[in-house]
Amino acid sequence: MMSSNSLFQRLAKWCPWLLRDEPKKPVKVLVTGAAGQIGYAIVAMIARGLMLGADQPVVLHLLDLPVAANALNGVRMELIDAALPLLRGVVATSDEAEAFKGVNVAIVIGGWPRRDGMERKDLISKNVTIYKSQASALHQHAAPNCKVLVVANPANTNALVLKEFAPAIPAKNITCLTRLDHNRALGQVAEKLNVHVGDVKNAIIWGNHSSTQFPDASHATVSTDRGERPVRELIADEIWLREEFVTDVQQRGAAVIKARKQSSSLSAASAACDHMRDWILGTPKGTWVSMGVYSDGSYGVPEGVFFSFPVTCEKGEWSVVQGLEIDDFARSKMETSATELKEEKSIAYEFL
Ligand SMILES: NC(=O)c1ccc[n+]([C@@H]2O[C@H](COP(=O)([O-])OP(=O)(O)OC[C@H]3O[C@@H](n4cnc5c(N)ncnc54)[C@H](O)[C@@H]3O)[C@@H](O)[C@H]2O)c1
């Protein structure tokens, strides 16, 4: 008797459309702070497939404060006007429960902004209140395997608050953005060597998304016509790598604000797409990227803080790259950033 499988193969020979893939089910993607600068830049990138793939339909959930409801509605109108074939719906709301309902991916950009003269303690306390409430919406309403990326500052500590108050979501599903810093590091190396940025890989951002972060090019490589070569060997200038490179990456955000009178939006939105795409679709073989993740104690980093590590991703899971050599210089930089994160954590706990 003919098996149902071979019957199907025979039928498909005459009716090739039977072999066509089922259209993918839309993924629900939440963007908070969607009426803001980064929000405005990222929504079209997501709806054009830059985050989840060119064949992945999406439904966008957009959340912003009631005061921004008109602006948010304008964003919704523009998305409709852009006639984006992958976009299967837009929910624009200021209600957290409605925004988080059933979402598979959450890009968390909205938060209390840092104003001139504001103490770090004040910024953390304001955001703790916001993130405690959003954690509760995430816990109650999001899909149980929802993947979360926190962009809003202080990003590592906001991610920690989400993790603490959304126990329904596995800690491994909550991350924060240091990919912009990672991309900036690749960009600085490419400029210095006058090579294409696509040929540079495996820079690392260690630590907090703040000025204590440690941009590390000591394991980075460049593809050349003589094969893959270490950046350290090509640049051959330890002082540049330890000083100018580190400071330039740490201060790049401030330099953009000085030039544009506004903080990085296009590059932040693009980095958030890179972060999610690599997490969900996987990192290319032999390449790692930087992600802020809940520390498991790798490299002697304290557990219980969100720390940026080099990671590889496969089948929707990230893992910290192990076994990289850490010299005394790198160790002391990583400790400085870990100390800052522990301080941020204890400030946050004062307000929880
Ligand atoms: N991690 C990174 O690499 C990185 C890079 C750039 C900016 N950032 C941070 O991203 C955040 C957003 O930057 P931006 O330039 O888009 O700011 P923005 O001020 O233009 O937009 C922020 C938006 O968030 C909204 N918002 C505030 N509180 C909210 C809440 N409780 N719920 C929902 N929405 C809320 C505001 O109304 C506003 O529309 C800032 O915290 C900024 O510091 C992080």
The ligand as an SDF file (V2000), in Angstrom:
LIG
                    3D

 44 48  0  0  0  0  0  0  0  0999 V2000
   20.4920   51.2540   25.4990 N   0  0  0  0  0  0  0  0  0  0  0  0
   20.8760   52.0920   24.5470 C   0  0  0  0  0  0  0  0  0  0  0  0
   21.8160   51.8150   23.8070 O   0  0  0  0  0  0  0  0  0  0  0  0
   20.1570   53.4100   24.3430 C   0  0  0  0  0  0  0  0  0  0  0  0
   20.5220   54.2360   23.2740 C   0  0  0  0  0  0  0  0  0  0  0  0
   19.8280   55.4370   23.0880 C   0  0  0  0  0  0  0  0  0  0  0  0
   18.8180   55.7960   23.9780 C   0  0  0  0  0  0  0  0  0  0  0  0
   18.5200   54.9680   25.0270 N   0  0  0  0  0  0  0  0  0  0  0  0
   17.4300   55.2870   25.9570 C   0  0  0  0  0  0  0  0  0  0  0  0
   16.1930   54.9930   25.2960 O   0  0  0  0  0  0  0  0  0  0  0  0
   15.1490   55.7470   25.8990 C   0  0  0  0  0  0  0  0  0  0  0  0
   14.2870   56.4050   24.8390 C   0  0  0  0  0  0  0  0  0  0  0  0
   15.0210   57.3270   24.0890 O   0  0  0  0  0  0  0  0  0  0  0  0
   14.2740   58.3010   23.0590 P   0  0  0  0  0  0  0  0  0  0  0  0
   15.3410   59.1340   22.4380 O   0  0  0  0  0  0  0  0  0  0  0  0
   13.3400   57.5350   22.2030 O   0  0  0  0  0  0  0  0  0  0  0  0
   13.4400   59.1840   24.0940 O   0  0  0  0  0  0  0  0  0  0  0  0
   12.1210   60.0670   23.8150 P   0  0  0  0  0  0  0  0  0  0  0  0
   12.0010   60.9630   24.9980 O   0  0  0  0  0  0  0  0  0  0  0  0
   12.1390   60.6370   22.4410 O   0  0  0  0  0  0  0  0  0  0  0  0
   10.9520   58.9760   23.8510 O   0  0  0  0  0  0  0  0  0  0  0  0
   10.5740   58.3100   25.0150 C   0  0  0  0  0  0  0  0  0  0  0  0
    9.0910   58.0070   24.9030 C   0  0  0  0  0  0  0  0  0  0  0  0
    8.7360   57.2060   26.0140 O   0  0  0  0  0  0  0  0  0  0  0  0
    7.4640   57.6390   26.4520 C   0  0  0  0  0  0  0  0  0  0  0  0
    7.2470   57.1840   27.8300 N   0  0  0  0  0  0  0  0  0  0  0  0
    7.6810   57.7370   28.9880 C   0  0  0  0  0  0  0  0  0  0  0  0
    7.2340   57.0270   30.0360 N   0  0  0  0  0  0  0  0  0  0  0  0
    6.5250   55.9920   29.5210 C   0  0  0  0  0  0  0  0  0  0  0  0
    5.8190   54.9110   30.0860 C   0  0  0  0  0  0  0  0  0  0  0  0
    5.7320   54.7710   31.4140 N   0  0  0  0  0  0  0  0  0  0  0  0
    5.2080   54.0220   29.2770 N   0  0  0  0  0  0  0  0  0  0  0  0
    5.2630   54.1780   27.9250 C   0  0  0  0  0  0  0  0  0  0  0  0
    5.9080   55.1950   27.3270 N   0  0  0  0  0  0  0  0  0  0  0  0
    6.5290   56.0800   28.1150 C   0  0  0  0  0  0  0  0  0  0  0  0
    7.5000   59.1550   26.2860 C   0  0  0  0  0  0  0  0  0  0  0  0
    6.2010   59.7080   26.2640 O   0  0  0  0  0  0  0  0  0  0  0  0
    8.2110   59.2640   24.9440 C   0  0  0  0  0  0  0  0  0  0  0  0
    7.3000   59.2520   23.8470 O   0  0  0  0  0  0  0  0  0  0  0  0
   15.8410   56.7310   26.8430 C   0  0  0  0  0  0  0  0  0  0  0  0
   15.7910   56.1820   28.1620 O   0  0  0  0  0  0  0  0  0  0  0  0
   17.2770   56.7500   26.3510 C   0  0  0  0  0  0  0  0  0  0  0  0
   18.1850   57.0940   27.3760 O   0  0  0  0  0  0  0  0  0  0  0  0
   19.1650   53.7970   25.2260 C   0  0  0  0  0  0  0  0  0  0  0  0
  1  2  1  0
  2  3  2  0
  2  4  1  0
  4  5  1  0
  4 44  2  0
  5  6  2  0
  6  7  1  0
  7  8  2  0
  8  9  1  0
  8 44  1  0
  9 10  1  0
  9 42  1  0
 10 11  1  0
 11 12  1  0
 11 40  1  0
 12 13  1  0
 13 14  1  0
 14 15  2  0
 14 16  1  0
 14 17  1  0
 17 18  1  0
 18 19  2  0
 18 20  1  0
 18 21  1  0
 21 22  1  0
 22 23  1  0
 23 24  1  0
 23 38  1  0
 24 25  1  0
 25 26  1  0
 25 36  1  0
 26 27  1  0
 26 35  1  0
 27 28  2  0
 28 29  1  0
 29 30  1  0
 29 35  2  0
 30 31  1  0
 30 32  2  0
 32 33  1  0
 33 34  2  0
 34 35  1  0
 36 37  1  0
 36 38  1  0
 38 39  1  0
 40 41  1  0
 40 42  1  0
 42 43  1  0
M  CHG  2   8   1  16  -1
M  END
$$$$
